[in-house]
Amino acid sequence: MTDIQASTLTLNGVEYVRKDSIQAHSAPIGNLRIIVADRGWVFVGKCVTNADGSVTITDAKNIRKWGTSKGLGELVDGPLSGTVADPYGTVRCTPIVEIRVTRGW
């Protein structure tokens, strides 16, 4: 039997890459993050990344109204006057987008 060591696979015109061939991001994102989750849910809080790729968010707030004119990036320094965030306790979800928050939440 031959051992095949492929780093990519093309299936139906789509190229897939081996997960273990991708370098992890070297700069830590930090534990205070805005998380965009499935179905439009947006949370902010203290995050721990789990082994399965999900994130546990403590002291989580659901950002119900962004109050921004240029997107979520405007919230990295804290909420704006038009931002509405509701307390949610602890949440575990799989992030679609993670944004580092510098302060203010």
N, CA, C and O of each residue as an XYZ file, in Angstrom:
420
protein
N       0.840     -1.176      0.000
C       0.000      0.000      0.000
C       0.885      1.239      0.000
O       1.909      1.272      0.682
N       0.498      2.251     -0.756
C       1.250      3.495     -0.868
C       0.643      4.548      0.046
O      -0.574      4.731      0.086
N       1.517      5.244      0.787
C       1.073      6.331      1.656
C       1.115      7.631      0.853
O       2.189      8.051      0.422
N      -0.031      8.270      0.647
C      -0.112      9.502     -0.134
C      -0.177     10.679      0.829
O      -1.020     10.698      1.725
N       0.695     11.649      0.658
C       0.742     12.841      1.498
C       0.375     14.058      0.646
O       1.260     14.751      0.145
N      -0.890     14.313      0.485
C      -1.347     15.453     -0.311
C      -1.625     16.634      0.609
O      -2.157     16.462      1.706
N      -1.265     17.839      0.159
C      -1.558     19.031      0.960
C      -2.816     19.734      0.453
O      -3.404     20.545      1.168
N      -3.232     19.424     -0.788
C      -4.471     19.993     -1.323
C      -5.251     18.909     -2.051
O      -4.706     17.878     -2.447
N      -6.528     19.169     -2.214
C      -7.415     18.274     -2.936
C      -8.378     19.144     -3.725
O      -8.949     20.087     -3.176
N      -8.565     18.845     -4.991
C      -9.534     19.585     -5.795
C     -10.718     18.679     -6.055
O     -10.568     17.567     -6.563
N     -11.898     19.166     -5.700
C     -13.131     18.404     -5.857
C     -14.179     19.313     -6.476
O     -14.531     20.346     -5.906
N     -14.675     18.924     -7.644
C     -15.664     19.731     -8.360
C     -15.187     21.165     -8.574
O     -15.968     22.111     -8.472
N     -13.911     21.314     -8.868
C     -13.358     22.628     -9.178
C     -13.023     23.488     -7.973
O     -12.595     24.630     -8.137
N     -13.208     22.965     -6.759
C     -12.897     23.707     -5.540
C     -11.673     23.077     -4.900
O     -11.641     21.866     -4.679
N     -10.650     23.898     -4.596
C      -9.431     23.395     -3.980
C      -9.549     23.468     -2.463
O      -9.855     24.522     -1.906
N      -9.304     22.339     -1.798
C      -9.329     22.251     -0.342
C      -7.908     22.060      0.155
O      -7.109     21.373     -0.481
N      -7.589     22.673      1.303
C      -6.252     22.638      1.867
C      -6.293     21.889      3.194
O      -7.232     22.043      3.975
N      -5.260     21.072      3.444
C      -5.172     20.347      4.715
C      -5.126     21.330      5.875
O      -4.375     22.305      5.841
N      -5.917     21.076      6.886
C      -5.980     21.959      8.046
C      -4.616     22.092      8.726
O      -4.245     23.183      9.159
N      -3.869     20.991      8.823
C      -2.584     21.043      9.509
C      -1.475     21.687      8.675
O      -0.342     21.809      9.140
N      -1.795     22.100      7.445
C      -0.796     22.767      6.612
C      -0.897     24.293      6.705
O      -0.089     25.008      6.113
N      -1.882     24.782      7.441
C      -2.102     26.223      7.575
C      -1.447     26.705      8.865
O      -1.660     26.132      9.934
N      -0.651     27.758      8.754
C      -0.009     28.343      9.922
C      -1.041     29.091     10.754
O      -1.855     29.842     10.217
N      -1.004     28.886     12.050
C      -1.897     29.617     12.943
C      -1.460     31.073     12.990
O      -0.281     31.384     12.822
N      -2.414     31.959     13.218
C      -2.117     33.386     13.350
C      -1.226     33.583     14.563
O      -1.555     33.111     15.652
N      -0.122     34.260     14.399
C       0.846     34.375     15.476
C       0.503     35.461     16.491
O       0.919     35.362     17.646
N      -0.231     36.479     16.102
C      -0.573     37.557     17.029
C      -1.860     37.199     17.776
O      -2.887     36.943     17.148
N      -1.813     37.177     19.108
C      -3.019     36.849     19.860
C      -4.081     37.931     19.674
O      -3.769     39.120     19.611
N      -5.323     37.504     19.590
C      -6.406     38.463     19.366
C      -6.838     39.110     20.678
O      -7.509     40.142     20.662
N      -6.469     38.532     21.796
C      -6.872     39.071     23.091
C      -8.141     38.407     23.582
O      -8.798     37.684     22.833
N      -8.487     38.645     24.825
C      -9.671     37.967     25.342
C     -10.934     38.820     25.274
O     -12.034     38.270     25.326
N     -10.820     40.133     25.161
C     -12.005     40.980     25.023
C     -12.286     41.145     23.534
O     -11.501     41.758     22.810
N     -13.422     40.588     23.077
C     -13.709     40.550     21.641
C     -15.176     40.808     21.342
O     -16.056     40.581     22.172
N     -15.409     41.287     20.130
C     -16.740     41.298     19.540
C     -16.802     40.047     18.685
O     -15.912     39.801     17.871
N     -17.847     39.259     18.868
C     -18.017     38.004     18.137
C     -19.270     38.101     17.282
O     -20.361     38.365     17.788
N     -19.105     37.883     15.980
C     -20.259     37.739     15.091
C     -20.518     36.248     14.989
O     -19.649     35.492     14.556
N     -21.704     35.824     15.383
C     -22.070     34.411     15.392
C     -23.126     34.143     14.315
O     -23.503     35.030     13.549
N     -23.579     32.915     14.284
C     -24.580     32.476     13.319
C     -25.872     33.282     13.438
O     -26.245     33.723     14.526
N     -26.540     33.464     12.319
C     -27.858     34.109     12.232
C     -27.868     35.562     12.684
O     -28.897     36.070     13.129
N     -26.719     36.233     12.569
C     -26.673     37.658     12.851
C     -26.481     38.042     14.303
O     -26.506     39.229     14.630
N     -26.289     37.072     15.182
C     -26.047     37.407     16.579
C     -24.677     38.057     16.715
O     -23.704     37.584     16.128
N     -24.595     39.140     17.489
C     -23.328     39.828     17.728
C     -23.189     40.006     19.238
O     -24.042     40.600     19.897
N     -22.081     39.469     19.766
C     -21.814     39.528     21.200
C     -20.501     40.253     21.454
O     -19.650     40.346     20.569
N     -20.346     40.765     22.669
C     -19.079     41.310     23.127
C     -18.868     40.807     24.543
O     -19.814     40.710     25.324
N     -17.623     40.487     24.872
C     -17.323     40.018     26.219
C     -15.954     39.398     26.297
O     -15.169     39.470     25.352
N     -15.668     38.780     27.442
C     -14.380     38.127     27.695
C     -14.432     36.722     27.096
O     -15.274     35.911     27.482
N     -13.538     36.439     26.160
C     -13.610     35.213     25.372
C     -12.471     34.253     25.662
O     -11.333     34.650     25.912
N     -12.820     32.974     25.618
C     -11.840     31.893     25.659
C     -12.153     31.006     24.469
O     -13.292     30.575     24.289
N     -11.130     30.730     23.650
C     -11.308     29.861     22.496
C     -11.169     28.417     22.944
O     -10.191     28.056     23.598
N     -12.148     27.591     22.593
C     -12.168     26.182     22.959
C     -11.480     25.339     21.886
O     -11.286     25.796     20.759
N     -11.113     24.112     22.241
C     -10.387     23.217     21.327
C     -11.152     22.946     20.045
O     -10.537     22.714     19.004
N     -12.480     22.970     20.092
C     -13.288     22.680     18.900
C     -13.517     23.904     18.013
O     -14.241     23.823     17.020
N     -12.898     25.046     18.368
C     -13.049     26.263     17.574
C     -14.161     27.173     18.057
O     -14.269     28.315     17.610
N     -14.986     26.680     18.963
C     -16.032     27.531     19.518
C     -15.408     28.496     20.525
O     -14.246     28.348     20.906
N     -16.188     29.473     20.944
C     -15.727     30.480     21.893
C     -16.721     30.540     23.046
O     -17.932     30.564     22.825
N     -16.212     30.564     24.271
C     -17.043     30.802     25.441
C     -16.857     32.255     25.837
O     -15.737     32.710     26.068
N     -17.975     32.985     25.913
C     -17.955     34.415     26.214
C     -18.577     34.611     27.591
O     -19.747     34.289     27.798
N     -17.793     35.139     28.534
C     -18.340     35.450     29.854
C     -18.590     36.946     29.941
O     -17.982     37.739     29.223
N     -19.494     37.310     30.832
C     -19.943     38.705     30.934
C     -20.387     39.200     29.555
O     -20.147     40.349     29.184
N     -21.031     38.318     28.815
C     -21.419     38.614     27.429
C     -22.550     39.635     27.378
O     -23.430     39.675     28.237
N     -22.487     40.446     26.349
C     -23.577     41.366     26.008
C     -23.934     41.113     24.556
O     -23.054     40.946     23.711
N     -25.221     41.084     24.270
C     -25.697     40.989     22.892
C     -25.817     42.416     22.358
O     -26.581     43.225     22.885
N     -25.049     42.715     21.305
C     -25.115     44.053     20.708
C     -26.325     44.069     19.786
O     -26.265     43.611     18.645
N     -27.433     44.611     20.308
C     -28.700     44.618     19.585
C     -28.755     45.724     18.546
O     -29.295     45.525     17.458
N     -28.201     46.890     18.866
C     -28.105     48.018     17.931
C     -26.667     48.496     17.936
O     -26.127     48.852     18.983
N     -26.049     48.504     16.772
C     -24.653     48.912     16.703
C     -24.498     50.396     16.977
O     -23.589     50.796     17.703
N     -25.372     51.222     16.408
C     -25.254     52.673     16.579
C     -24.078     53.247     15.815
O     -23.570     54.313     16.165
N     -23.636     52.549     14.769
C     -22.473     52.995     13.997
C     -22.896     53.445     12.606
O     -24.008     53.161     12.161
N     -22.007     54.140     11.931
C     -22.247     54.513     10.533
C     -21.264     53.812      9.603
O     -21.443     53.824      8.386
N     -20.215     53.196     10.178
C     -19.180     52.550      9.369
C     -18.896     51.117      9.808
O     -17.812     50.603      9.529
N     -19.834     50.458     10.485
C     -19.662     49.056     10.836
C     -19.144     48.810     12.241
O     -18.924     49.734     13.025
N     -18.958     47.519     12.530
C     -18.574     47.092     13.875
C     -17.217     47.598     14.322
O     -16.972     47.725     15.522
N     -16.338     47.886     13.393
C     -15.008     48.374     13.746
C     -15.042     49.634     14.592
O     -14.096     49.916     15.328
N     -16.113     50.383     14.495
C     -16.239     51.603     15.298
C     -16.437     51.308     16.784
O     -16.335     52.213     17.611
N     -16.717     50.055     17.128
C     -17.012     49.703     18.515
C     -15.815     49.128     19.264
O     -15.959     48.705     20.411
N     -14.631     49.103     18.639
C     -13.469     48.505     19.306
C     -13.028     49.280     20.541
O     -12.375     48.716     21.419
N     -13.372     50.553     20.624
C     -13.032     51.356     21.797
C     -14.223     51.531     22.731
O     -14.197     52.382     23.621
N     -15.262     50.733     22.534
C     -16.433     50.804     23.400
C     -17.668     51.231     22.643
O     -17.592     51.609     21.474
N     -18.809     51.170     23.311
C     -20.070     51.508     22.658
C     -20.174     52.991     22.332
O     -19.579     53.834     23.004
N     -20.936     53.292     21.294
C     -21.235     54.674     20.915
C     -22.565     55.074     21.535
O     -23.235     54.244     22.149
N     -22.949     56.319     21.384
C     -24.189     56.801     22.000
C     -25.414     56.060     21.484
O     -26.391     55.919     22.219
N     -25.390     55.585     20.248
C     -26.530     54.869     19.686
C     -26.466     53.353     19.841
O     -27.336     52.643     19.338
N     -25.441     52.853     20.533
C     -25.280     51.403     20.708
C     -26.185     50.912     21.832
O     -26.273     51.532     22.892
N     -26.864     49.774     21.583
C     -27.683     49.132     22.608
C     -27.161     47.712     22.787
O     -27.129     46.937     21.831
N     -26.750     47.365     24.017
C     -26.225     46.032     24.316
C     -26.903     45.499     25.568
O     -26.936     46.163     26.604
N     -27.449     44.279     25.456
C     -28.175     43.657     26.557
C     -27.316     42.582     27.222
O     -26.655     41.812     26.524
N     -27.310     42.511     28.570
C     -26.531     41.486     29.259
C     -27.057     40.083     28.941
O     -28.267     39.860     28.891
N     -26.132     39.141     28.726
C     -26.500     37.767     28.379
C     -25.828     36.720     29.252
O     -26.116     35.534     29.089
N     -24.948     37.100     30.169
C     -24.290     36.110     31.020
C     -23.166     35.405     30.282
O     -22.234     36.051     29.804
N     -23.246     34.076     30.185
C     -22.232     33.283     29.503
C     -22.831     32.667     28.246
O     -23.921     32.096     28.278
N     -22.108     32.790     27.145
C     -22.566     32.299     25.838
C     -21.447     31.470     25.233
O     -20.272     31.819     25.344
N     -21.819     30.367     24.590
C     -20.842     29.587     23.816
C     -21.355     29.502     22.389
O     -22.502     29.118     22.159
N     -20.509     29.861     21.426
C     -20.914     29.848     20.025
C     -19.690     29.634     19.141
O     -18.553     29.708     19.606
N     -19.938     29.370     17.873
C     -18.858     29.272     16.904
C     -18.783     30.595     16.165
O     -19.735     30.978     15.485
N     -17.660     31.300     16.289
C     -17.574     32.619     15.668
C     -17.437     32.563     14.157
O     -16.766     31.687     13.610
N     -18.078     33.504     13.498
C     -17.887     33.716     12.068
C     -16.812     34.788     11.897
O     -15.957     34.698     11.015
N     -16.874     35.810     12.765
C     -15.879     36.896     12.775
C     -15.549     37.201     14.230
O     -16.432     37.213     15.088
N     -14.251     37.453     14.505
C     -13.810     37.877     15.828
C     -13.073     39.207     15.673
O     -12.183     39.341     14.833
N     -13.451     40.182     16.489
C     -12.843     41.513     16.426
C     -12.248     41.833     17.790
O     -12.924     41.739     18.815
N     -10.988     42.207     17.787
C     -10.323     42.559     19.032
C     -10.862     43.894     19.543
O     -10.963     44.863     18.790
N     -11.201     43.931     20.811
C     -11.682     45.159     21.452
C     -10.548     45.692     22.309
O      -9.938     44.936     23.066
N     -10.259     46.973     22.204
C      -9.149     47.542     22.951
C      -9.545     47.992     24.345
O      -8.751     47.864     25.277
N     -10.741     48.511     24.511
C     -11.199     48.961     25.837
C     -12.660     49.371     25.768
O     -13.259     49.393     24.693
N     -13.223     49.692     26.914
C     -14.488     50.374     26.969
C     -15.757     49.560     27.115
O     -16.826     50.157     27.240
N     -15.712     48.262     27.107
C     -16.956     47.504     27.245
C     -17.074     47.035     28.679
O     -18.048     46.372     29.034
